[in-house]
């Protein structure tokens, strides 16, 4: 494999790390997955849910979390997003 160095705004890096964590992945694995999806056209019409979710499933399997723990993580994230969306904007 080859390496690539990216310069990201701090806010962008923080958001990517959050998304990676939610998927049970490291930032590096999450970015690798995004890059592979981009070059393989997985976001296009030929992608199946099974193919799209395979890296996420792998990340959860590697995390060692139980199914109940994964469900709890998703519920917590969903609640956090819902509450943030309901807060009045300043």
C-alpha positions as CSV (number, residue, x, y, z in Angstrom):
1,X,0.0,0.0,0.0
2,X,1.1,3.6,-0.5
3,X,0.6,6.5,1.8
4,X,-1.0,9.9,1.2
5,X,-0.8,12.9,3.5
6,X,-3.9,15.2,3.7
7,X,-4.2,18.6,5.2
8,X,-7.6,19.1,6.7
9,X,-9.3,22.0,8.5
10,X,-9.5,21.1,12.3
11,X,-13.3,21.0,12.1
12,X,-13.3,18.7,9.1
13,X,-10.9,16.3,10.9
14,X,-13.1,16.3,14.0
15,X,-16.2,15.5,12.0
16,X,-14.4,12.7,10.1
17,X,-13.1,11.3,13.4
18,X,-16.6,11.3,14.8
19,X,-18.0,9.6,11.7
20,X,-15.2,7.0,11.8
21,X,-15.9,6.4,15.5
22,X,-19.6,5.9,15.0
23,X,-18.7,3.3,12.3
24,X,-16.3,1.6,14.7
25,X,-13.3,2.5,12.5
26,X,-10.1,4.4,12.8
27,X,-9.9,7.6,10.9
28,X,-7.4,6.0,8.5
29,X,-9.6,3.0,7.8
30,X,-12.6,5.3,7.3
31,X,-10.8,7.5,4.8
32,X,-9.5,4.4,3.0
33,X,-13.0,3.1,2.7
34,X,-14.2,6.5,1.3
35,X,-11.4,6.5,-1.2
36,X,-12.1,3.0,-2.3
37,X,-15.8,3.7,-2.7
38,X,-15.0,6.7,-4.8
39,X,-12.7,4.9,-7.2
40,X,-14.9,1.8,-7.4
41,X,-18.1,3.7,-8.0
42,X,-19.9,2.2,-4.9
43,X,-21.9,5.4,-4.5
44,X,-23.3,4.9,-8.0
45,X,-26.1,2.7,-9.3
46,X,-24.1,-0.6,-9.2
47,X,-23.7,-0.6,-5.4
48,X,-25.5,-3.0,-3.2
49,X,-26.3,-2.5,0.5
50,X,-24.3,-5.5,1.3
51,X,-21.2,-4.2,-0.5
52,X,-21.6,-0.7,0.9
53,X,-22.0,-2.0,4.5
54,X,-19.3,-4.6,4.3
55,X,-16.5,-2.3,5.6
56,X,-18.8,-1.1,8.4
57,X,-19.6,-4.6,9.4
58,X,-15.9,-5.4,9.4
59,X,-15.2,-2.4,11.6
60,X,-17.8,-3.5,14.1
61,X,-16.5,-7.0,14.2
62,X,-13.0,-5.7,14.9
63,X,-14.3,-3.4,17.6
64,X,-15.2,-6.3,19.8
65,X,-18.6,-4.7,20.7
66,X,-21.6,-7.0,21.3
67,X,-24.7,-6.5,19.2
68,X,-26.4,-4.9,22.2
69,X,-23.5,-2.4,22.6
70,X,-23.6,-1.5,18.9
71,X,-27.3,-0.9,19.1
72,X,-26.8,1.3,22.2
73,X,-24.1,3.3,20.4
74,X,-26.4,3.9,17.4
75,X,-29.2,4.9,19.7
76,X,-27.0,7.3,21.6
77,X,-25.7,8.9,18.3
78,X,-29.2,9.2,17.0
79,X,-30.4,10.9,20.2
80,X,-27.4,13.3,20.1
81,X,-28.1,14.3,16.5
82,X,-31.8,14.6,17.2
83,X,-31.2,16.9,20.2
84,X,-28.6,19.0,18.3
85,X,-31.1,19.5,15.5
86,X,-33.8,20.7,17.9
87,X,-31.6,23.3,19.6
88,X,-32.5,26.8,18.6
89,X,-29.9,28.4,16.4
90,X,-28.2,31.4,17.8
